[in-house]
């Protein structure tokens, strides 16, 4: 009798998950402990164990309400790293500084390069504008 009940339960579970839409499926997967406790309650009830079934059902209700609040605290916090911006990399190449350059290093590199690229010392306006834009871009991030 038990194998037939398990097969019927598996068919119903399969039909349920096939019929449930994407957003509802995500919500169920997010609250997996509640679904597991509910399944255990159904199995216990089908075997005639009423008190364990009631206990599992109560745990399922608690897990459904409390698990979304508890789960984020259990996961280790992953540091958010941003991918290097190509424009920032180009600005660093223009000024000749590394990715860990401080504001003072950026300003010193700008002064050194601008001394040669300034129009008053024989440089071009375009090169001076490139250096200024690169400096401004990198200092804006600080």
C-alpha positions in Angstrom: 0.0 0.0 0.0 2.8 2.4 0.9 4.5 2.1 -2.6 1.3 3.0 -4.3 0.8 6.1 -2.0 4.4 7.2 -2.7 3.9 6.8 -6.5 0.7 8.8 -6.3 2.4 11.5 -4.1 5.3 11.6 -6.6 2.9 12.1 -9.5 1.1 14.9 -7.7 4.4 16.6 -6.8 5.6 16.4 -10.4 2.3 17.8 -11.7 2.4 20.5 -9.0 5.9 21.6 -9.9 5.2 21.5 -13.7 2.0 23.6 -13.2 3.5 26.1 -10.9 4.8 29.2 -12.7 8.4 30.5 -12.7 8.0 33.1 -10.0 6.0 30.8 -7.8 8.6 28.1 -8.3 11.3 30.4 -7.2 9.4 31.3 -4.1 8.9 27.6 -3.3 12.6 26.9 -3.8 13.5 29.9 -1.6 11.4 28.4 1.2 12.6 24.8 0.7 12.7 23.9 4.5 8.9 24.6 4.7 8.3 22.4 1.7 10.4 19.6 3.1 8.6 19.8 6.5 5.2 19.7 4.7 6.3 16.7 2.8 7.4 15.0 6.0 4.0 15.9 7.5 2.2 14.3 4.6 4.3 11.1 4.8 3.8 10.9 8.6 0.0 11.4 8.2 -0.1 8.7 5.5 1.5 6.3 7.8 -1.0 7.0 10.6 1.4 9.0 12.8 -0.8 11.9 13.7 1.3 13.6 16.4 4.5 13.6 14.3 2.4 14.9 11.3 1.0 17.7 13.4 4.6 18.6 14.6 5.9 18.6 11.1 3.0 20.7 9.9 3.7 23.2 12.7 7.4 23.2 11.7 6.4 23.8 8.1 4.3 26.8 9.0 7.1 28.2 11.1 9.6 27.6 8.4 7.4 29.2 5.8 7.1 32.4 7.8 10.6 32.6 9.4 13.0 31.0 6.8 13.2 34.1 4.5 14.3 36.2 7.5 16.8 33.7 8.8 18.4 32.4 5.5 20.3 35.6 4.5 22.0 35.6 7.9 23.2 32.1 7.5 24.9 32.7 4.1 28.5 34.2 4.2 28.6 37.7 2.9 30.4 37.8 -0.4 32.4 41.0 -1.0 31.1 42.8 -4.0 33.8 43.3 -6.5 33.2 45.4 -9.5 34.8 44.6 -12.8 37.4 47.1 -13.9 36.0 49.8 -16.1 37.7 50.0 -19.5 37.6 53.8 -19.4 39.3 53.7 -16.0 42.0 51.4 -17.3 42.6 53.7 -20.3 42.8 56.7 -17.9 45.4 54.8 -15.8 47.4 54.0 -18.9 47.3 57.7 -20.0 48.6 58.9 -16.7 50.9 55.9 -16.1 49.5 54.9 -12.7 48.5 51.5 -11.4 45.1 50.3 -10.2 46.0 51.0 -6.5 47.2 54.5 -7.1 46.2 57.0 -4.4 44.9 60.5 -5.1 48.3 62.0 -4.5 50.0 59.6 -6.9 47.4 60.4 -9.6 47.9 64.2 -9.1 51.7 63.8 -9.2 51.6 61.8 -12.4 49.2 64.4 -13.9 51.6 67.2 -13.0 54.6 65.3 -14.5 52.9 64.5 -17.7 51.2 67.9 -18.0 54.6 69.7 -17.7 55.5 68.2 -21.1 52.0 68.2 -22.7 50.9 71.7 -21.9 50.4 74.0 -24.9 52.6 76.7 -23.4 55.6 74.3 -23.3 55.1 73.0 -26.9 52.5 70.3 -26.3 49.1 70.1 -27.9 45.7 71.1 -26.6 44.4 67.6 -27.4 47.0 65.9 -25.2 46.4 68.3 -22.4 42.7 67.7 -22.6 43.3 63.9 -22.5 45.4 64.2 -19.4 42.9 66.4 -17.7 40.0 64.1 -18.5 42.0 61.1 -17.3 42.9 62.8 -14.0 39.3 63.9 -13.5 38.0 60.4 -14.2 40.3 58.7 -11.7 39.9 61.3 -9.0 36.1 61.2 -9.3 36.3 57.6 -8.1 38.0 58.6 -4.8 
